[in-house]
Amino acid sequence: MEGAGYRVVFEKGGVYLHTSAKKHQDPDSLIAGVIRVVEKDSDVLLHWVPVEEAGDSTQILFSKKDVSGGDSCTSEDEPTFDPGYEPDWAVISTVRPQSSHSEPTRGVEPSSPRGSWAFSVSLGELKSIRRSKPGLSWAYLVLVTQAGGSLPALHFHRGGTRALLRVLSRYLLLASSPQDSRLYLVFPHDSSALSSSFHHLQLFDQDSSNVVSRFLQDPYSTTFSSFSRVTNFFRGALQPHPEGASPDLPPPPDDEPEPGFEVISCVELGPRPAVERAPPVTEEEWTHHVGPEGRLQEVPVLKARIFSGGLSPGLRRDAWKFLLGYLSWEGSAEEHKAHVRKKTDEYFRMKLQWKSVSPEQERRNSLLHGYRSLIERDVSRTDRTNKFYEGPENPGLGLLNDILLTYCMYHFDLGYVQGMSDLLSPILYVIQNEVDAFWCFCGFMELVHGNFEESQETMKRQLGQLLLLLRVLDPPLCDFLDSQDSGSLCFCFRWLLIWFKREFPFPDVLRLWEVLWTGLPGPNLHLLVACAILDMERDTLMLSGFGSNEILKHINELTMKLSVEDVLTRAEALYRQLTTCPELPHNVQEVLGLVPPTEPRSPSPPASPLPLSPTRAPPAPPPPEDTAPQPDSSLEILPEEEEESAES
């Protein structure tokens, strides 16, 4: 939209001011409006204007402001709010902005009660932008000016915070504060202003002027070594400009990057190679790898074959014991027998610990009683359509129950968390031996136990790594998901939590897991599997006009409709495409296992897992941006509980 001397480059409706501190706003306390970014002469302005009560989008107005300050009010005139549900920046700031810009007015008089809330501010006057905490009914932004006052909090009832920040990043540099991840420090692109503002960051141990000089010459490299964190909102602004770099500049010091630093940049990828899957490894082929004394030979070649083709069903019972670390790839047949005898004795000693607890003792042991109740509930509905587990008195259910309770004795800190029965079920189905299945399950849990820890740090890290890979592989898809407030990829949470157990038919899960257990071609193939699924669905997602709810619904409806061979083929192709890129960012190389992870400067000792409540659901996925928090029942991942949540 253009007018005399100005051009609207961004517009978003459904942006409200909340004039009451109550958690549940009454209609009179909500002022609907439109946020705009406007280019006017040589300046760029941010406008918020109210919509007429009739709600007609054609009556969205620019409000004249009194340059003399007639529209401002002092702190004595403005009520002070004390919001209970979000104490910082939840409602209208006690400082009303004073605007110095005038725009045409259409339909609302400046004296109108709602029209008086309109404001306009130059982007050059902004000092910082604060985002809301996740999990609120809707996201909001609070803009703080250089003068120290804050503009009214903008509540985005229809989403759009990410889209607005992306537009602002065209005109500003937005740097995430190292002290507060929700606070973005604002710097203009103008180099002199940027130089004068660097002392506010307090991020540099070296001479600040040298850092600024290097930044102005090569923003990408200097940012990589000096900023604490760079967000994807201004990745385009930090692309290297070799033509502007001086060859006479001294190289940057060999300091390690700040902990937690992240750069998401645009990378030129080559063509995606064609990949063909191989047939499964047969029992005859496996036998060719068995040498004297029963030792396996050419193990790397054998693992590569399993990765490229999987295993024939009759071979899984033996091969899975190696893949899951129960038996050593280098051991002889006699050594394996001795190891099994030792582990059998160890298993039954742990099982006896809970079997010998009397009912009276258990009444005074709430932790064990809670684990037992949760396990019984989960086992009773785990893979009941599979013939191995169907029927009311199925012995397989008893084995599932006993193995999971014994695991609580094996790993006291972690205990049992919902979802573990999903991981054990295929293992017991294949191994069909209680002791061997237990130790194979322990081997699997060594890979994924972090998924179930109460801190959720492992799940957060994996979602971040998945987003990093997707950002490099398909920036347009990431931008689309961001625009629909689905950029957190929370809909992938269940995929990563239980390794796609609910997404594929049971036989396909067996094939997928044995391929992932090879550890080839790198440590995070499961993340590339997630990328492959999203890549297969990108056109459907992007061309169908889906919003965040439709995206979540579509992803959930993929269950049991995916071909594991197609997904694995595409995942391997994505890996090859990434690894052939000569300019692959270092943090992406770390995720793919091409380089060792960067060690922090002062590593702290790893914390022990927190003890978990036996009634706790599995870690909850982070709520999607700009959406309402879900009820507690939505934290459950089992189908029956999803149905209960829907009915409620």
N, C-alpha and C positions, 0 to 999 in steps of 0.2 A: 504494500500500500504506500502510495506516495502523495505528498501534498506540496504546497508551496515551501520550498526550502528544506524539506525533510523527507526521509524515506524509512519506512518501518521494515526492519530486517528480521524481526522475530515477534511473534504474537502468540500468547497462550491464555485461553480462558479458564474458568474454574479456579482462579487464584483468589483466595479469601483472606480477609483480615478477621481475626477473632478479637472481639472487644470485651470478652468476658473470660475470667479465669476458671470458670467451671469446666469440668471434664466433658460434660455433655452440653454442648452449646445450644441455647435456644435460638430460634430463627432471627430474632431481633439483634442478636449479638454477632451475627455473621454478615459480613459485607462482601458480596461477590464482586469480582472485578477481573480485569485483564492486565497482564503484564506485557510490556512491549520493550524492545530494544530499538531505538530510533537513531538514525544518522541525521544530524542536523548541522548544516554548514560544515565546519571542521571539527565538530564535537560528536560524541556518541552518548546518548542519554538512555537512562532506564526509567520508564514510566510505569506507574500503576494507577489505573483509573477504575472507578466503580461502574458497574452495569446498572442500568435503570431497573427498578424493581420488577418491571414487566418481563425482564429477561431477554428482550429482543437483541440479538447480537448486532443488529444494524444500529443500535442506539448506544454502542460503546463510545465513550467520550474521552476527549482530552479536557482536563480541568485547568482553567487559568489559576495561576498562583500570584499572590501578592508579593512583589519583590520586597516590599518594605517589611515583610514578616508578619502580615496580618493573619496568616493562616497558622502560624506556629503558636504553640502554647508552652507555658513554663511548667516546671515540675509541680508547682503548686496547683495549677489548673487541671493537671492530668491525674486521674486516679491511679493508685499504685496497686498492682495485681500480685497475688501470691498463689500461683497455680500449684495444685497439689500433684498433678500427674507428670509434669515436666518442668521443673523449677527454673531452668535456664532457657530463656528465649521462647517460652511457650506461647505467649500472647503478645499483645501490642506493647512495644517498648514505652517506657515512661517519657521518652524524649521524642517529640514529634518532629519530623524533618522540616527544614525550611528550604523551600525550593527557590531557585533563581532562574528558572526557565519557564517560558510561556509557550503554550501551544493552542491551536484553535479549540474552542469549546463548542460542543454540539449537544444541546438538549438538557444539560444539567446546569443549574445556576451555581456559581461559586458558593453561594450562601446555603445551598442544600446541605442538610446534615451529612448525608453520605458523600456528596461531592467534596466536602471539606477534608476527607481522608486521602484524596488523591495526592500523589507526590511524584516528583521528577528529580533525578540526580544524575550528574555527569559521571561516567565511569571513571574518569580521572580523580574523582573525589573519594572513591572507595578505598578502604584500607584493608578490610578482611571480609570474608563470607563464612558464616557458620551454617553447617547442615544439621538437621535434626538427628536424634538417635534413631536407630532402626527399631521397628516394632510399633511405631505410633499409628494412629488411625490414618494419618496422611503425613507426608513429609513437608517440611517447611525450610525456608532459608531466612537468615537474618543478615542484613548487610550493614556493616559498620563503616562510617565515613572517617576521613582523615582528621576531622575535627573531634572525633571521639564519640559522637552520638550514633545511635543505631536507628535505622529505618524500621517501620512496623514489620513484624514477622509475616512473611508471605507463605500461606498454607496452600499447598497444591492439591486440591481435592481430586483432581483428575490426572495426577502425575505431571511430570514435565520438569522436575528439578535438574535432571541430568541434561536434558535438551537445552535448558537455559544456560547451564554452566558451559556446555560446549560452544554456544554462541558467544558467551562472554570471553571464552578463551581465544577467540579471533582477535580481540582487542587488548587482552590483558594476559599476563602470566599468572597462573594460579599455582601456588606452591603449598603443599600440605605441611602444616606445622608439625615439627617433630615432637612437640609436647602434647598436641591435641589433634588426633587424626580427623576430627570433624571440622577443624578450622583451616580455611585456606587463606594464606597471605596473598595479597593482591599487589602485583607490580605492573606498571605500564610497560609496553614494548619499547618506549623511548629509552635509549641507553643511558642518558644522563640521569633521568629519574630513577632508573634501575640502580645505577651506581650509588646514588645518594640514599637508597633505601636498604642496601644490603646489610647495614649494621643492625637492622631490626631482627635479622634472622638469627644472629649469634650461633652460626653453624660451623664457623671455620676456625681451625686451630692455627692455620698459617696466616700470613699477611693478607688482610682482606682486599687491599687494593690490587694485589697480584691475582687473587681469585676473580675479582670483577673484570680485570683486564683479559684474563684467559676466557672468561664466560662470553665477553663481547666478541672475541675472535672465534671461539669454537664452543657454542653453548652446549652441544651434546656431550662432548668429552668432559668439559669442566663440570657440568652438572653431575655426570656419572661419578666423579670423584669427590664432589664437595657438598651437594645437597644431601639432606637426610632422606628425602623421598620425592619423587616426581610423579604426578598423577597423569593418567591418560587423557585428562581434559586438555592438556596443552602439549601433547606429544608432537603435534605438527609444528609448534613454535620452537621446539628444541631439536629439530633436524639439523645435522651438521651442514655447514656451508663452506666447503673446502675452498671455493673461489675467494672467500673473504678472509681465509686464515693466512697469517703471516708465517713464512718458513723460518723467520728469525726468532720467533718466540721460543723461550726455553721450554723443554718438555715439562709436563706437570709432575709434581712430586709423586713418589711411589707409595703414597698413603693408600691404605685399604679404604674402600667405600664405606660410608656410614652403615651401621647395621640397619636392616629393614629397608634398604634402598631398593627402589624398583623403577625401572624404565620400561615403558611400553612404547615401542616405536614402529613406524611403518617399515616393513622389510620387503624387498623384492624377492619373491620366490620363483624358482624356475618351474618348468612344466612338471606336472605330477606323473611319475613313472607308472607304467602298467605292472601289475603284480598278479601272479597266479598262485593259488594255493596248491600244495602237493597232496597226494593221497595219504591216508593215515599210516602210521608205523604199524606193521604187522608183527605177529608173534615170531614169525620166521626171521624177519629183519632184526628184531630185538635179540634173538638167539645168536646172530652173527656177531653181536657186540659183547657176548659173554665169553671171557677168556678162561685161562687156567684158574683153578680154585674158585671159580664162580665170580671173578672180578670183572666188572664192566670195562670195556676198552673203548677208546675214541669217544669219550663222554661228550666233549663239545660237539662232535658231529651228530651224536644221537640227540642231544638237546635241540640242535638246529632242526633236525628232522621233526621232532615233536612240535616245535614252534611252527613249522611250515605246513604240517599236516595233521597234528594231533595224534591220538592213539586209537587203535582198533579196540572195541569194547572188551574183548577177552584179555587184553593186555593191561588194562587199567589197574586191576587189583594189585599187581606187583609193581607196576611203574609208578603209581601214585605215591608209594612208600618212599621212593627215591626223590620224587619231585617235591615232596613236603618235608624232606629232611629226617624222616623217621629212620631210614636206612642210608648209610653212607655210599656215595657213588664209588668210592675207592675200596670199600670193604670186601672181604672174601665171604663165601657162603658160610663158613664156620663162624666168622666174626659176626655175621648177621644173626645167626642162630643164638649166639651168646648174648648179643645185644637184646634180642627179643625176650629171652628168658629174664634178663635183668629188668627190662621195662614192664614185663608182665607182673613181676613181684612188686615193683614200685606202684603200678596202677592199683592193684588190689589192696595195698596198704592204705592208699589214699581213699579208696572207695569205702574201706572199713571205717574210716573216720566218721563219715556221715551215717553209714548204715548202723553203727553201734549207738547212735544217739537215741535215747528213749523218747517216747511222746512227751513225758513229763519234762525232760530236759529241753526238748524243742520248744515247749511253751515259754521257757525262759530265754530262748535264743531267737530273738525276733529276726535277726539277719538270716539265719539258716531257714527259718520258717518262711520268710519272705521269698528267698530264692526258690524254695521248693514249690511254693504256690505259683510263682511266676512261670517257672519251668513247666509245671503240669499244665498250666493254661496254654502256653505256647506250643508245647508238644502235641496237645490234643487237636491242633489245627494246622500242623506243619505237613505240607505235601500229602494230604489225605486222599487225593485223587490218584496218587501213585500206588500201584498194586503192592509195593513193598511196605506201605504204611496204611493201607485201607483196612477197614473193619474195626469193630469196637474193641476187641481184645487182641490187637495185633502185637506180636512180640517186638517188632521193630520200634514201636512207641516206647516200650519199656527200656530198650537199649538207649534210645535218645535221651530219655529222662535220666538214666544212671550215668551216662557219659557227661552230661551237662552238670549234674550235681557234683560229680567227681572233679570236674574242671574248677568248680568253686573252691575245692580243697587245694587244687594245684595252683591257682592264681587267686589268693585271698583278696588282694587289692582290687582286682577287676570284678571278680565274681561272675554273675550272670547278668547280661543286658539283653533286652528283647532284640531279636535279629540274629543272635548266635545260633539258634536252632535252624535257621535258614542255611547257615554255613555248614553245619554238621550233617544235615540230612543227605546231601549228595555223597558225602564222604562215606557215611555208614552204608548207604545203598551200594556203593562200589566195593568197599572193603569187606563188608559182611562179617566182621569180627570185632567184638567189643573193644579189646585191648588195642589192636592195631588202628582201629578207627579213632580211638581217643588220642593216640600219639600223632596221628596224621592231622587230626583237628588242632592239636596244640601247635603243630608246624604251621598250619594255615593262620592261626591266631597270632603267631609271631609276626606275620606279615601285616595283619590288619587290626591288631588289638588297639592301636591308637584311635581307630575309628569309633571305638566304644567308650573312650575315656571321657570323664565328665567335663574336662576343660574344653573339649571340642577343638583344641588347637590343631590336631592332625586333619580334621575335616576342613577347617578353615584354610589350612595351608594347601590342601589338595584342590579346593574350589578356586583358590587364588592361582595355583599352577594351571588348572584347566582354563581359566580365563586368559592367562598369559599365552598359552598355546593357541587358543582360539583367536586371540587378538592378532597374532602373527599370521595365522592361517587364513583368516577371513574377517578383516576389519569391517566390511559392510554389514556382515551378520551381527557382529558385536555392537555396532552402532544402532542397528535395528532393535536388538534386544534392550539396549540402553534406553532407546526412545520409548519402549513399551514397559519400562521399569522392571525388566527381567534380566538386567545385566549382571546381577549377582549369581545367576545360574543356580538358584536354589532348587529349581526343578530337577537338577542332576544329583541332588543330595542322596536319594535312595540308591541311585546307580552306584555311587562310590562307596556308600556305607556297607552294602552287602554284595558288591561286585556283580551287579546286574542279575542277581538271582531271580528277581521278579520280572525281568524284562524279556527273557528268552524261555522257550520250552525246555523242559527238564533235560532231554538229551543234548540240547545245544549248550546248556550251562556246563555240562561235563566237558564238552569240547573247548569251550571258552576258558574255563579255569585251568585245564592242563596246559593250554598254550600260555596263559599268563604266568603260571608257576615256573616256566622255564627261565624267567627273568630276561628273556630276549625280546627285542633287540636292546632293551634298556630297562631301567627299574620302574618306569611309569607307563607301560603299555596300556594299562586300564584307562589312563587319561586320554590317550589317543583313540581308544575305543569309544569313549564319550564324544570326542571330537568327530569321529567318523559317523556316529549316529546323527549328530547335529548337522553335519555336512550333507548327509543323505536327505535330511528334512528341511534344508535351508530354503528351497524354493517354495515349499508349502507354507513355511512360517512367514516368509517375507512377502509373498505375492497374494496371500489370502486376507491381508488386513487384520491379522490377529492382534488383539490386545493381550495384556498380561494374563488374564483369566483363560482366554482361548489358547494361549501358548501352553499354559500348565495343563489344560484339558487335553490338548493334542499330544503332548509328551506322555501323559498317563495312558492315553489310548493306543500308544505304540506297543504296549505290553503284549507279548506272545505273537507279534506280527513281524518281528525282525528276523532276518536270516543271519545266523552267526557267521557263516562263511563270507557273506557279502560284507559284513561289518569288519571282520578281521582282515579281509583283503584291502579294504579302504584304509583301515588303521595303519597297516604296513606301508601302503602307498604314501600316506601323510608323513610317516616317519622318514621315509626315503626322500620325500620332497624337502622336508626341513633340513635333513642332514647334508644335503647337497648344496645348501645355500651358503655361500662363502662369507656372508655378513650376518650370520645368525647371532642375535644378542647373547651375551654370556649367560644371563639368567635362564634363557631358553635352553642353552646347551646343558646347564646344570639339571634341568628337569628331565632332559632326554638321557642323562647319564654320559654325555660326551666329555665332560670335564668334572672333576671332583667339586663338591659343594664348597662355596666360600665359607671359611671359618670366621666367626666373629672375632673381633679384637680381644675381647675379654670374655671368653666363654664361661658361662656359669654352669655348675654341675647340674645334670638333668634331674628334674623333680620326680619324685616317686608318684605313680598314679594315685589319684585320690580314691579313697574307699567310696563305693557306690551304694546307694540305697537299693535294696532288692526290688522295690516297687517302681523304680525309675524306668521311664521309657528310654529308648535309644536317643542319642543326641539329636536335638531338634535342629532342622535346617534353619538358617537365618531367614527371617521374614523378608519377602521381596520388598524392594524400595517402593515407597508411596502407596503401600497397601495396608489394610487393616490387619492387626495381629490376629492369628487364628486361635480358636479355643484350644484348651489343653488336649482334648481328645484327638486333635489333628496331629499331635506329635507321634502317635502310634503309626506303625507302618504296615500292620496286618490288615488284610482286606476286610475282615469282619468289623474291625474298629473303624475303618474308613466309612463303612456303610452306616455304623451307628452315628458317627459324626454328621454324616449327611442328613440322616433322619432327624437329628436333634436340631 
